[in-house]
Amino acid sequence: MTRRLACVLTAVLVLAAGCGHKGNKVATKRTTTSTSSAGASSSSSSTGSSSSSSSTGAPSSSAPGATAGRPAGTATPTTARPPSATAPPTNNVANAKLTKLATLDQPLAAIPIRDGLYVAEKTGKVVFLRNGAVAATVLDISGQVSSGSEQGLLGIAVAGNHLYVDYTDRTGVGNTNVVEYTLDGDRATSPRTLLQQPQPYANHNGGQVIFGPDGKLYIGLGDGGSAGDPSRNGQNLGTWLGKILRIDPTPSGGQPYTVPADNPFVGRGGAKPEIWAFGLRNPWRFTFDRASGDLWIGDVGQDAWEEVDHAPRGQGGQNYEWNLREASHPYNGGTRPAGGVDPVYEYGHDGGNCSITGGYVYRGSRLGGLVGQYLFADFCVGRVFALSAGGARAIGPVIANLSSFAEDGAGEVYVTSLNGGIYRLDPA
């Protein structure tokens, strides 16, 4: 593992002992991939996965083999094999299981609320799940949501008495909408559109909406789709596509939201001021470490590499290099941009891997051996992996079509599957 990742994760482990829990009660979701899951089509570009990604089949017996990145300005190492690209991490080092809580219709995101969960279903509903049963339908926009393999109701967040949703509509190929609703008990009313993004293609829609430790709303958008980012949106600061945005949902100046004055591109000519990070292909799920406030991104790769990106708390303006590089590797003849930031971890598509689902740095108490480690999954192999300074390893059983992660107020972690299952990660 490179020095950068070792340092990042060492700091994370130290913070586990000394920092208070500030967590965001926000959940996650992921778009469909090229498997024949419920609601999934065999599209050539799955949940942000590459046009050549393999379909879900028997899971690999090993976790992803990996290489890691390095900070901008650091000389390229002679080998980038942490711990080794040819020696995959050990399987099932930590004992964990996934306890099934309920079955719903293609769940993609879940947020712990009081004594239950708000769960977003890909088909357009947000439901309140309590004791394994649906206690209320919070929102139903099924008639507005497009149903392509990487489309639908893709993300939800809650702050105070407001619910925020990210979905693709039925306009054109399916444009992105981020909408705020007022919560009246467990019913969402009074929609207010914050932003809309026309989509040139039906895939790579991102979909994550999450509040950061600074109280701002972060929004993930893919590069606009097709394959290879033909319009080079990832590197174009004049578009929201291929970016993570940061806004304050409070209206101001006749606009439906406020652009924070400390966003990195405020005042730069030709740049969208909402942009927080760029050079992303499809940041399907990104989260904040509740202890450190650091940002962790699972960015779905193209044909060969999946990546985990990282930024210290409050550090915006990072260029994660797509489409000049796929993870830390030149893409289509591209060279590393000035100031580009390579991933802290990457893995290839060997063994059936195809599409990363980013998770959380674990801060719970039920699985003490995982504290400070970053949890993520691969959609095609259906395994949860834990990333530490020693590499990545599988920690639980196979869950087909694993679509997203969620974190509750105590730092415990949940996962969803497009096959319908909602699970909690528990000690084996």
Rosetta blueprint (number, residue, H / E / L):
1 M L
2 T L
3 R H
4 R H
5 L H
6 A H
7 C H
8 V H
9 L H
10 T H
11 A H
12 V H
13 L H
14 V H
15 L H
16 A H
17 A H
18 G H
19 C L
20 G L
21 H L
22 K L
23 G L
24 N L
25 K L
26 V L
27 A L
28 T L
29 K L
30 R L
31 T L
32 T L
33 T L
34 S L
35 T L
36 S L
37 S L
38 A L
39 G L
40 A L
41 S L
42 S L
43 S L
44 S L
45 S L
46 S L
47 T L
48 G L
49 S L
50 S L
51 S L
52 S L
53 S L
54 S L
55 S L
56 T L
57 G L
58 A L
59 P L
60 S L
61 S L
62 S L
63 A L
64 P L
65 G L
66 A E
67 T E
68 A L
69 G L
70 R L
71 P L
72 A L
73 G L
74 T L
75 A L
76 T L
77 P L
78 T L
79 T L
80 A L
81 R L
82 P L
83 P L
84 S L
85 A L
86 T L
87 A L
88 P L
89 P L
90 T L
91 N L
92 N L
93 V L
94 A L
95 N L
96 A E
97 K E
98 L E
99 T E
100 K E
101 L E
102 A E
103 T E
104 L L
105 D L
106 Q L
107 P E
108 L E
109 A E
110 A E
111 I E
112 P E
113 I E
114 R L
115 D L
116 G E
117 L E
118 Y E
119 V E
120 A E
121 E E
122 K L
123 T L
124 G L
125 K E
126 V E
127 V E
128 F E
129 L E
130 R E
131 N L
132 G L
133 A E
134 V E
135 A E
136 A E
137 T E
138 V E
139 L E
140 D E
141 I L
142 S L
143 G L
144 Q L
145 V L
146 S L
147 S L
148 G L
149 S L
150 E L
151 Q L
152 G L
153 L E
154 L E
155 G E
156 I E
157 A E
158 V E
159 A E
160 G L
161 N L
162 H E
163 L E
164 Y E
165 V E
166 D E
167 Y E
168 T E
169 D L
170 R L
171 T L
172 G L
173 V L
174 G L
175 N L
176 T E
177 N E
178 V E
179 V E
180 E E
181 Y E
182 T E
183 L E
184 D E
185 G L
186 D L
187 R E
188 A E
189 T E
190 S E
191 P E
192 R E
193 T E
194 L E
195 L E
196 Q E
197 Q E
198 P L
199 Q L
200 P L
201 Y L
202 A L
203 N L
204 H L
205 N L
206 G L
207 G L
208 Q L
209 V E
210 I E
211 F E
212 G L
213 P L
214 D L
215 G L
216 K L
217 L E
218 Y E
219 I E
220 G E
221 L E
222 G L
223 D L
224 G L
225 G L
226 S L
227 A L
228 G L
229 D L
230 P L
231 S L
232 R L
233 N H
234 G H
235 Q H
236 N L
237 L L
238 G L
239 T L
240 W L
241 L L
242 G L
243 K E
244 I E
245 L E
246 R E
247 I E
248 D E
249 P L
250 T L
251 P L
252 S E
253 G L
254 G L
255 Q E
256 P L
257 Y L
258 T E
259 V L
260 P L
261 A L
262 D L
263 N L
264 P L
265 F L
266 V L
267 G L
268 R L
269 G L
270 G L
271 A L
272 K L
273 P L
274 E L
275 I E
276 W E
277 A E
278 F E
279 G L
280 L L
281 R L
282 N L
283 P L
284 W L
285 R E
286 F E
287 T E
288 F E
289 D L
290 R L
291 A L
292 S L
293 G L
294 D L
295 L E
296 W E
297 I E
298 G E
299 D E
300 V L
301 G L
302 Q L
303 D L
304 A L
305 W E
306 E E
307 E E
308 V E
309 D E
310 H E
311 A E
312 P L
313 R L
314 G L
315 Q L
316 G L
317 G L
318 Q L
319 N E
320 Y L
321 E L
322 W L
323 N L
324 L L
325 R E
326 E E
327 A L
328 S L
329 H E
330 P E
331 Y L
332 N L
333 G L
334 G L
335 T L
336 R L
337 P L
338 A L
339 G L
340 G E
341 V L
342 D L
343 P L
344 V L
345 Y E
346 E E
347 Y E
348 G E
349 H L
350 D H
351 G H
352 G H
353 N L
354 C L
355 S L
356 I E
357 T E
358 G E
359 G E
360 Y E
361 V E
362 Y L
363 R L
364 G L
365 S L
366 R L
367 L L
368 G H
369 G H
370 L H
371 V L
372 G L
373 Q L
374 Y E
375 L E
376 F E
377 A E
378 D E
379 F L
380 C L
381 V L
382 G L
383 R E
384 V E
385 F E
386 A E
387 L E
388 S E
389 A L
390 G L
391 G E
392 A E
393 R E
394 A E
395 I L
396 G L
397 P L
398 V L
399 I L
400 A L
401 N L
402 L E
403 S E
404 S E
405 F E
406 A E
407 E E
408 D L
409 G L
410 A L
411 G L
412 E L
413 V E
414 Y E
415 V E
416 T E
417 S E
418 L L
419 N L
420 G L
421 G E
422 I E
423 Y E
424 R E
425 L E
426 D E
427 P E
428 A L
